[in-house]
Amino acid sequence: MASTLYDRDFVAWTEQQAALLRGNDLSALDREHLAEEIESVGARERRELRRRLARLLQHLLKWTYQPELRSRSWAATIQAQRDELAAILDDSPSLRPTLPDMLVRAYGPARRWALEETGLLALPEACPWAVEQVFSPDFLPD
């Protein structure tokens, strides 16, 4: 099987494809790989949303279940994750309807990370907060 530019040098391939698009030379496009790469960009955005949501939930769990250790650093991390999540959703508003499912999917890793970090065993099995609470800049659970 012949090696393609896509296989040999991904960056050169992306530059070539961009030039073809800009030059309106659509017949020479590597359509199959372009479609795969475009889909992978969307998948990366979803993974980044889920990862940041999990990190936010981890810190909300720590805030809730270790009140004696609350710090400005934890509060800053919570706000920073909310800011990053807001930026992702501003760039890709089509992800907003996925938030309820994403919250469920992100909670498992968040709970596991909080358990590993704190040793607490009494963390809830399911996320105790609604999407609106998690994303509210004024919400810090007591």
C-alpha positions in Angstrom: 0.0 0.0 0.0 1.4 3.4 -1.0 2.1 5.8 1.8 0.2 9.1 1.5 1.3 12.5 2.6 -1.3 12.2 5.4 0.6 9.1 6.7 4.1 10.6 6.2 3.7 14.2 7.4 0.5 15.2 9.0 1.4 18.9 9.3 2.4 19.1 5.6 -0.9 17.3 4.8 -2.9 19.9 6.7 -1.1 22.8 5.0 -1.7 21.2 1.6 -5.4 20.6 2.3 -5.8 24.2 3.5 -4.1 25.5 0.4 -6.4 23.3 -1.8 -9.5 24.6 0.0 -8.3 28.3 -0.3 -7.5 27.7 -3.9 -10.9 26.2 -4.5 -9.2 23.0 -5.9 -11.8 20.7 -4.4 -11.2 17.8 -6.7 -7.7 17.2 -5.2 -8.9 17.2 -1.5 -8.3 14.2 0.6 -12.0 14.1 1.5 -12.0 10.9 3.7 -9.1 12.1 5.9 -10.5 15.6 6.1 -13.9 14.3 7.3 -12.1 12.2 9.9 -10.1 15.1 11.1 -13.1 17.4 11.3 -15.0 14.8 13.4 -12.0 14.4 15.6 -11.9 18.1 16.4 -15.5 17.9 17.6 -14.7 14.8 19.7 -11.7 16.7 21.3 -14.0 19.5 22.3 -16.4 17.1 23.9 -13.5 15.4 25.8 -12.2 18.7 26.9 -15.6 19.7 28.2 -16.0 16.4 30.1 -12.5 16.7 31.5 -12.9 20.2 32.8 -16.4 19.4 34.1 -14.9 16.4 36.0 -12.2 18.6 37.5 -14.8 21.2 38.6 -16.9 18.4 40.2 -13.9 17.0 42.0 -13.2 20.4 43.6 -16.9 20.8 44.5 -16.8 17.4 46.2 -13.7 18.4 48.1 -15.3 21.7 49.0 -18.5 20.0 50.3 -17.0 17.0 52.1 -13.8 18.6 53.5 -15.1 22.0 54.8 -12.2 22.2 57.3 -9.7 22.3 54.4 -11.5 24.9 52.2 -9.1 27.4 50.8 -8.9 30.3 48.4 -7.0 27.9 46.1 -9.9 25.5 45.9 -12.3 28.4 45.3 -10.0 29.8 42.6 -9.8 26.4 40.9 -13.6 26.1 40.9 -13.9 29.5 39.3 -11.2 28.9 36.8 -12.8 25.6 35.6 -16.2 27.4 35.3 -14.5 30.1 33.2 -12.9 27.5 31.0 -16.2 25.7 30.6 -18.0 28.9 29.7 -15.4 29.6 27.0 -15.8 26.1 25.5 -19.6 26.6 25.5 -19.3 30.1 24.0 -17.2 28.6 21.2 -19.4 25.6 20.7 -22.9 26.3 21.9 -24.2 23.1 20.4 -22.6 21.3 23.3 -25.0 23.0 25.8 -27.8 20.4 25.3 -25.3 17.6 26.2 -24.6 19.1 29.6 -27.0 16.8 31.6 -25.5 13.7 30.1 -22.0 15.1 30.3 -22.5 15.8 34.0 -23.4 12.2 34.6 -20.4 11.0 32.6 -18.0 13.4 34.3 -19.1 12.6 37.8 -17.5 9.1 37.9 -14.0 10.3 37.2 -14.5 13.3 39.5 -15.6 11.1 42.4 -12.7 8.7 41.8 -10.2 11.6 41.7 -11.7 13.1 44.9 -11.6 9.6 46.6 -7.9 9.1 45.6 -6.9 12.6 46.8 -8.9 12.7 50.0 -9.4 9.1 51.1 -13.1 10.0 51.9 -15.4 7.1 51.3 -18.8 8.7 51.9 -19.0 10.6 48.6 -22.3 10.2 46.8 -22.6 7.6 44.0 -24.4 10.1 41.8 -23.8 13.8 41.3 -25.7 15.7 44.0 -26.0 18.9 42.0 -28.0 20.1 39.0 -26.2 21.5 35.9 -27.4 25.0 36.8 -25.8 24.8 40.2 -22.5 23.4 38.9 -22.2 26.2 36.4 -23.5 29.0 38.6 -20.6 31.4 39.6 -22.4 32.0 42.9 -22.7 28.4 43.9 -20.4 26.9 46.4 -22.1 24.0 48.3 -22.1 24.1 52.1 
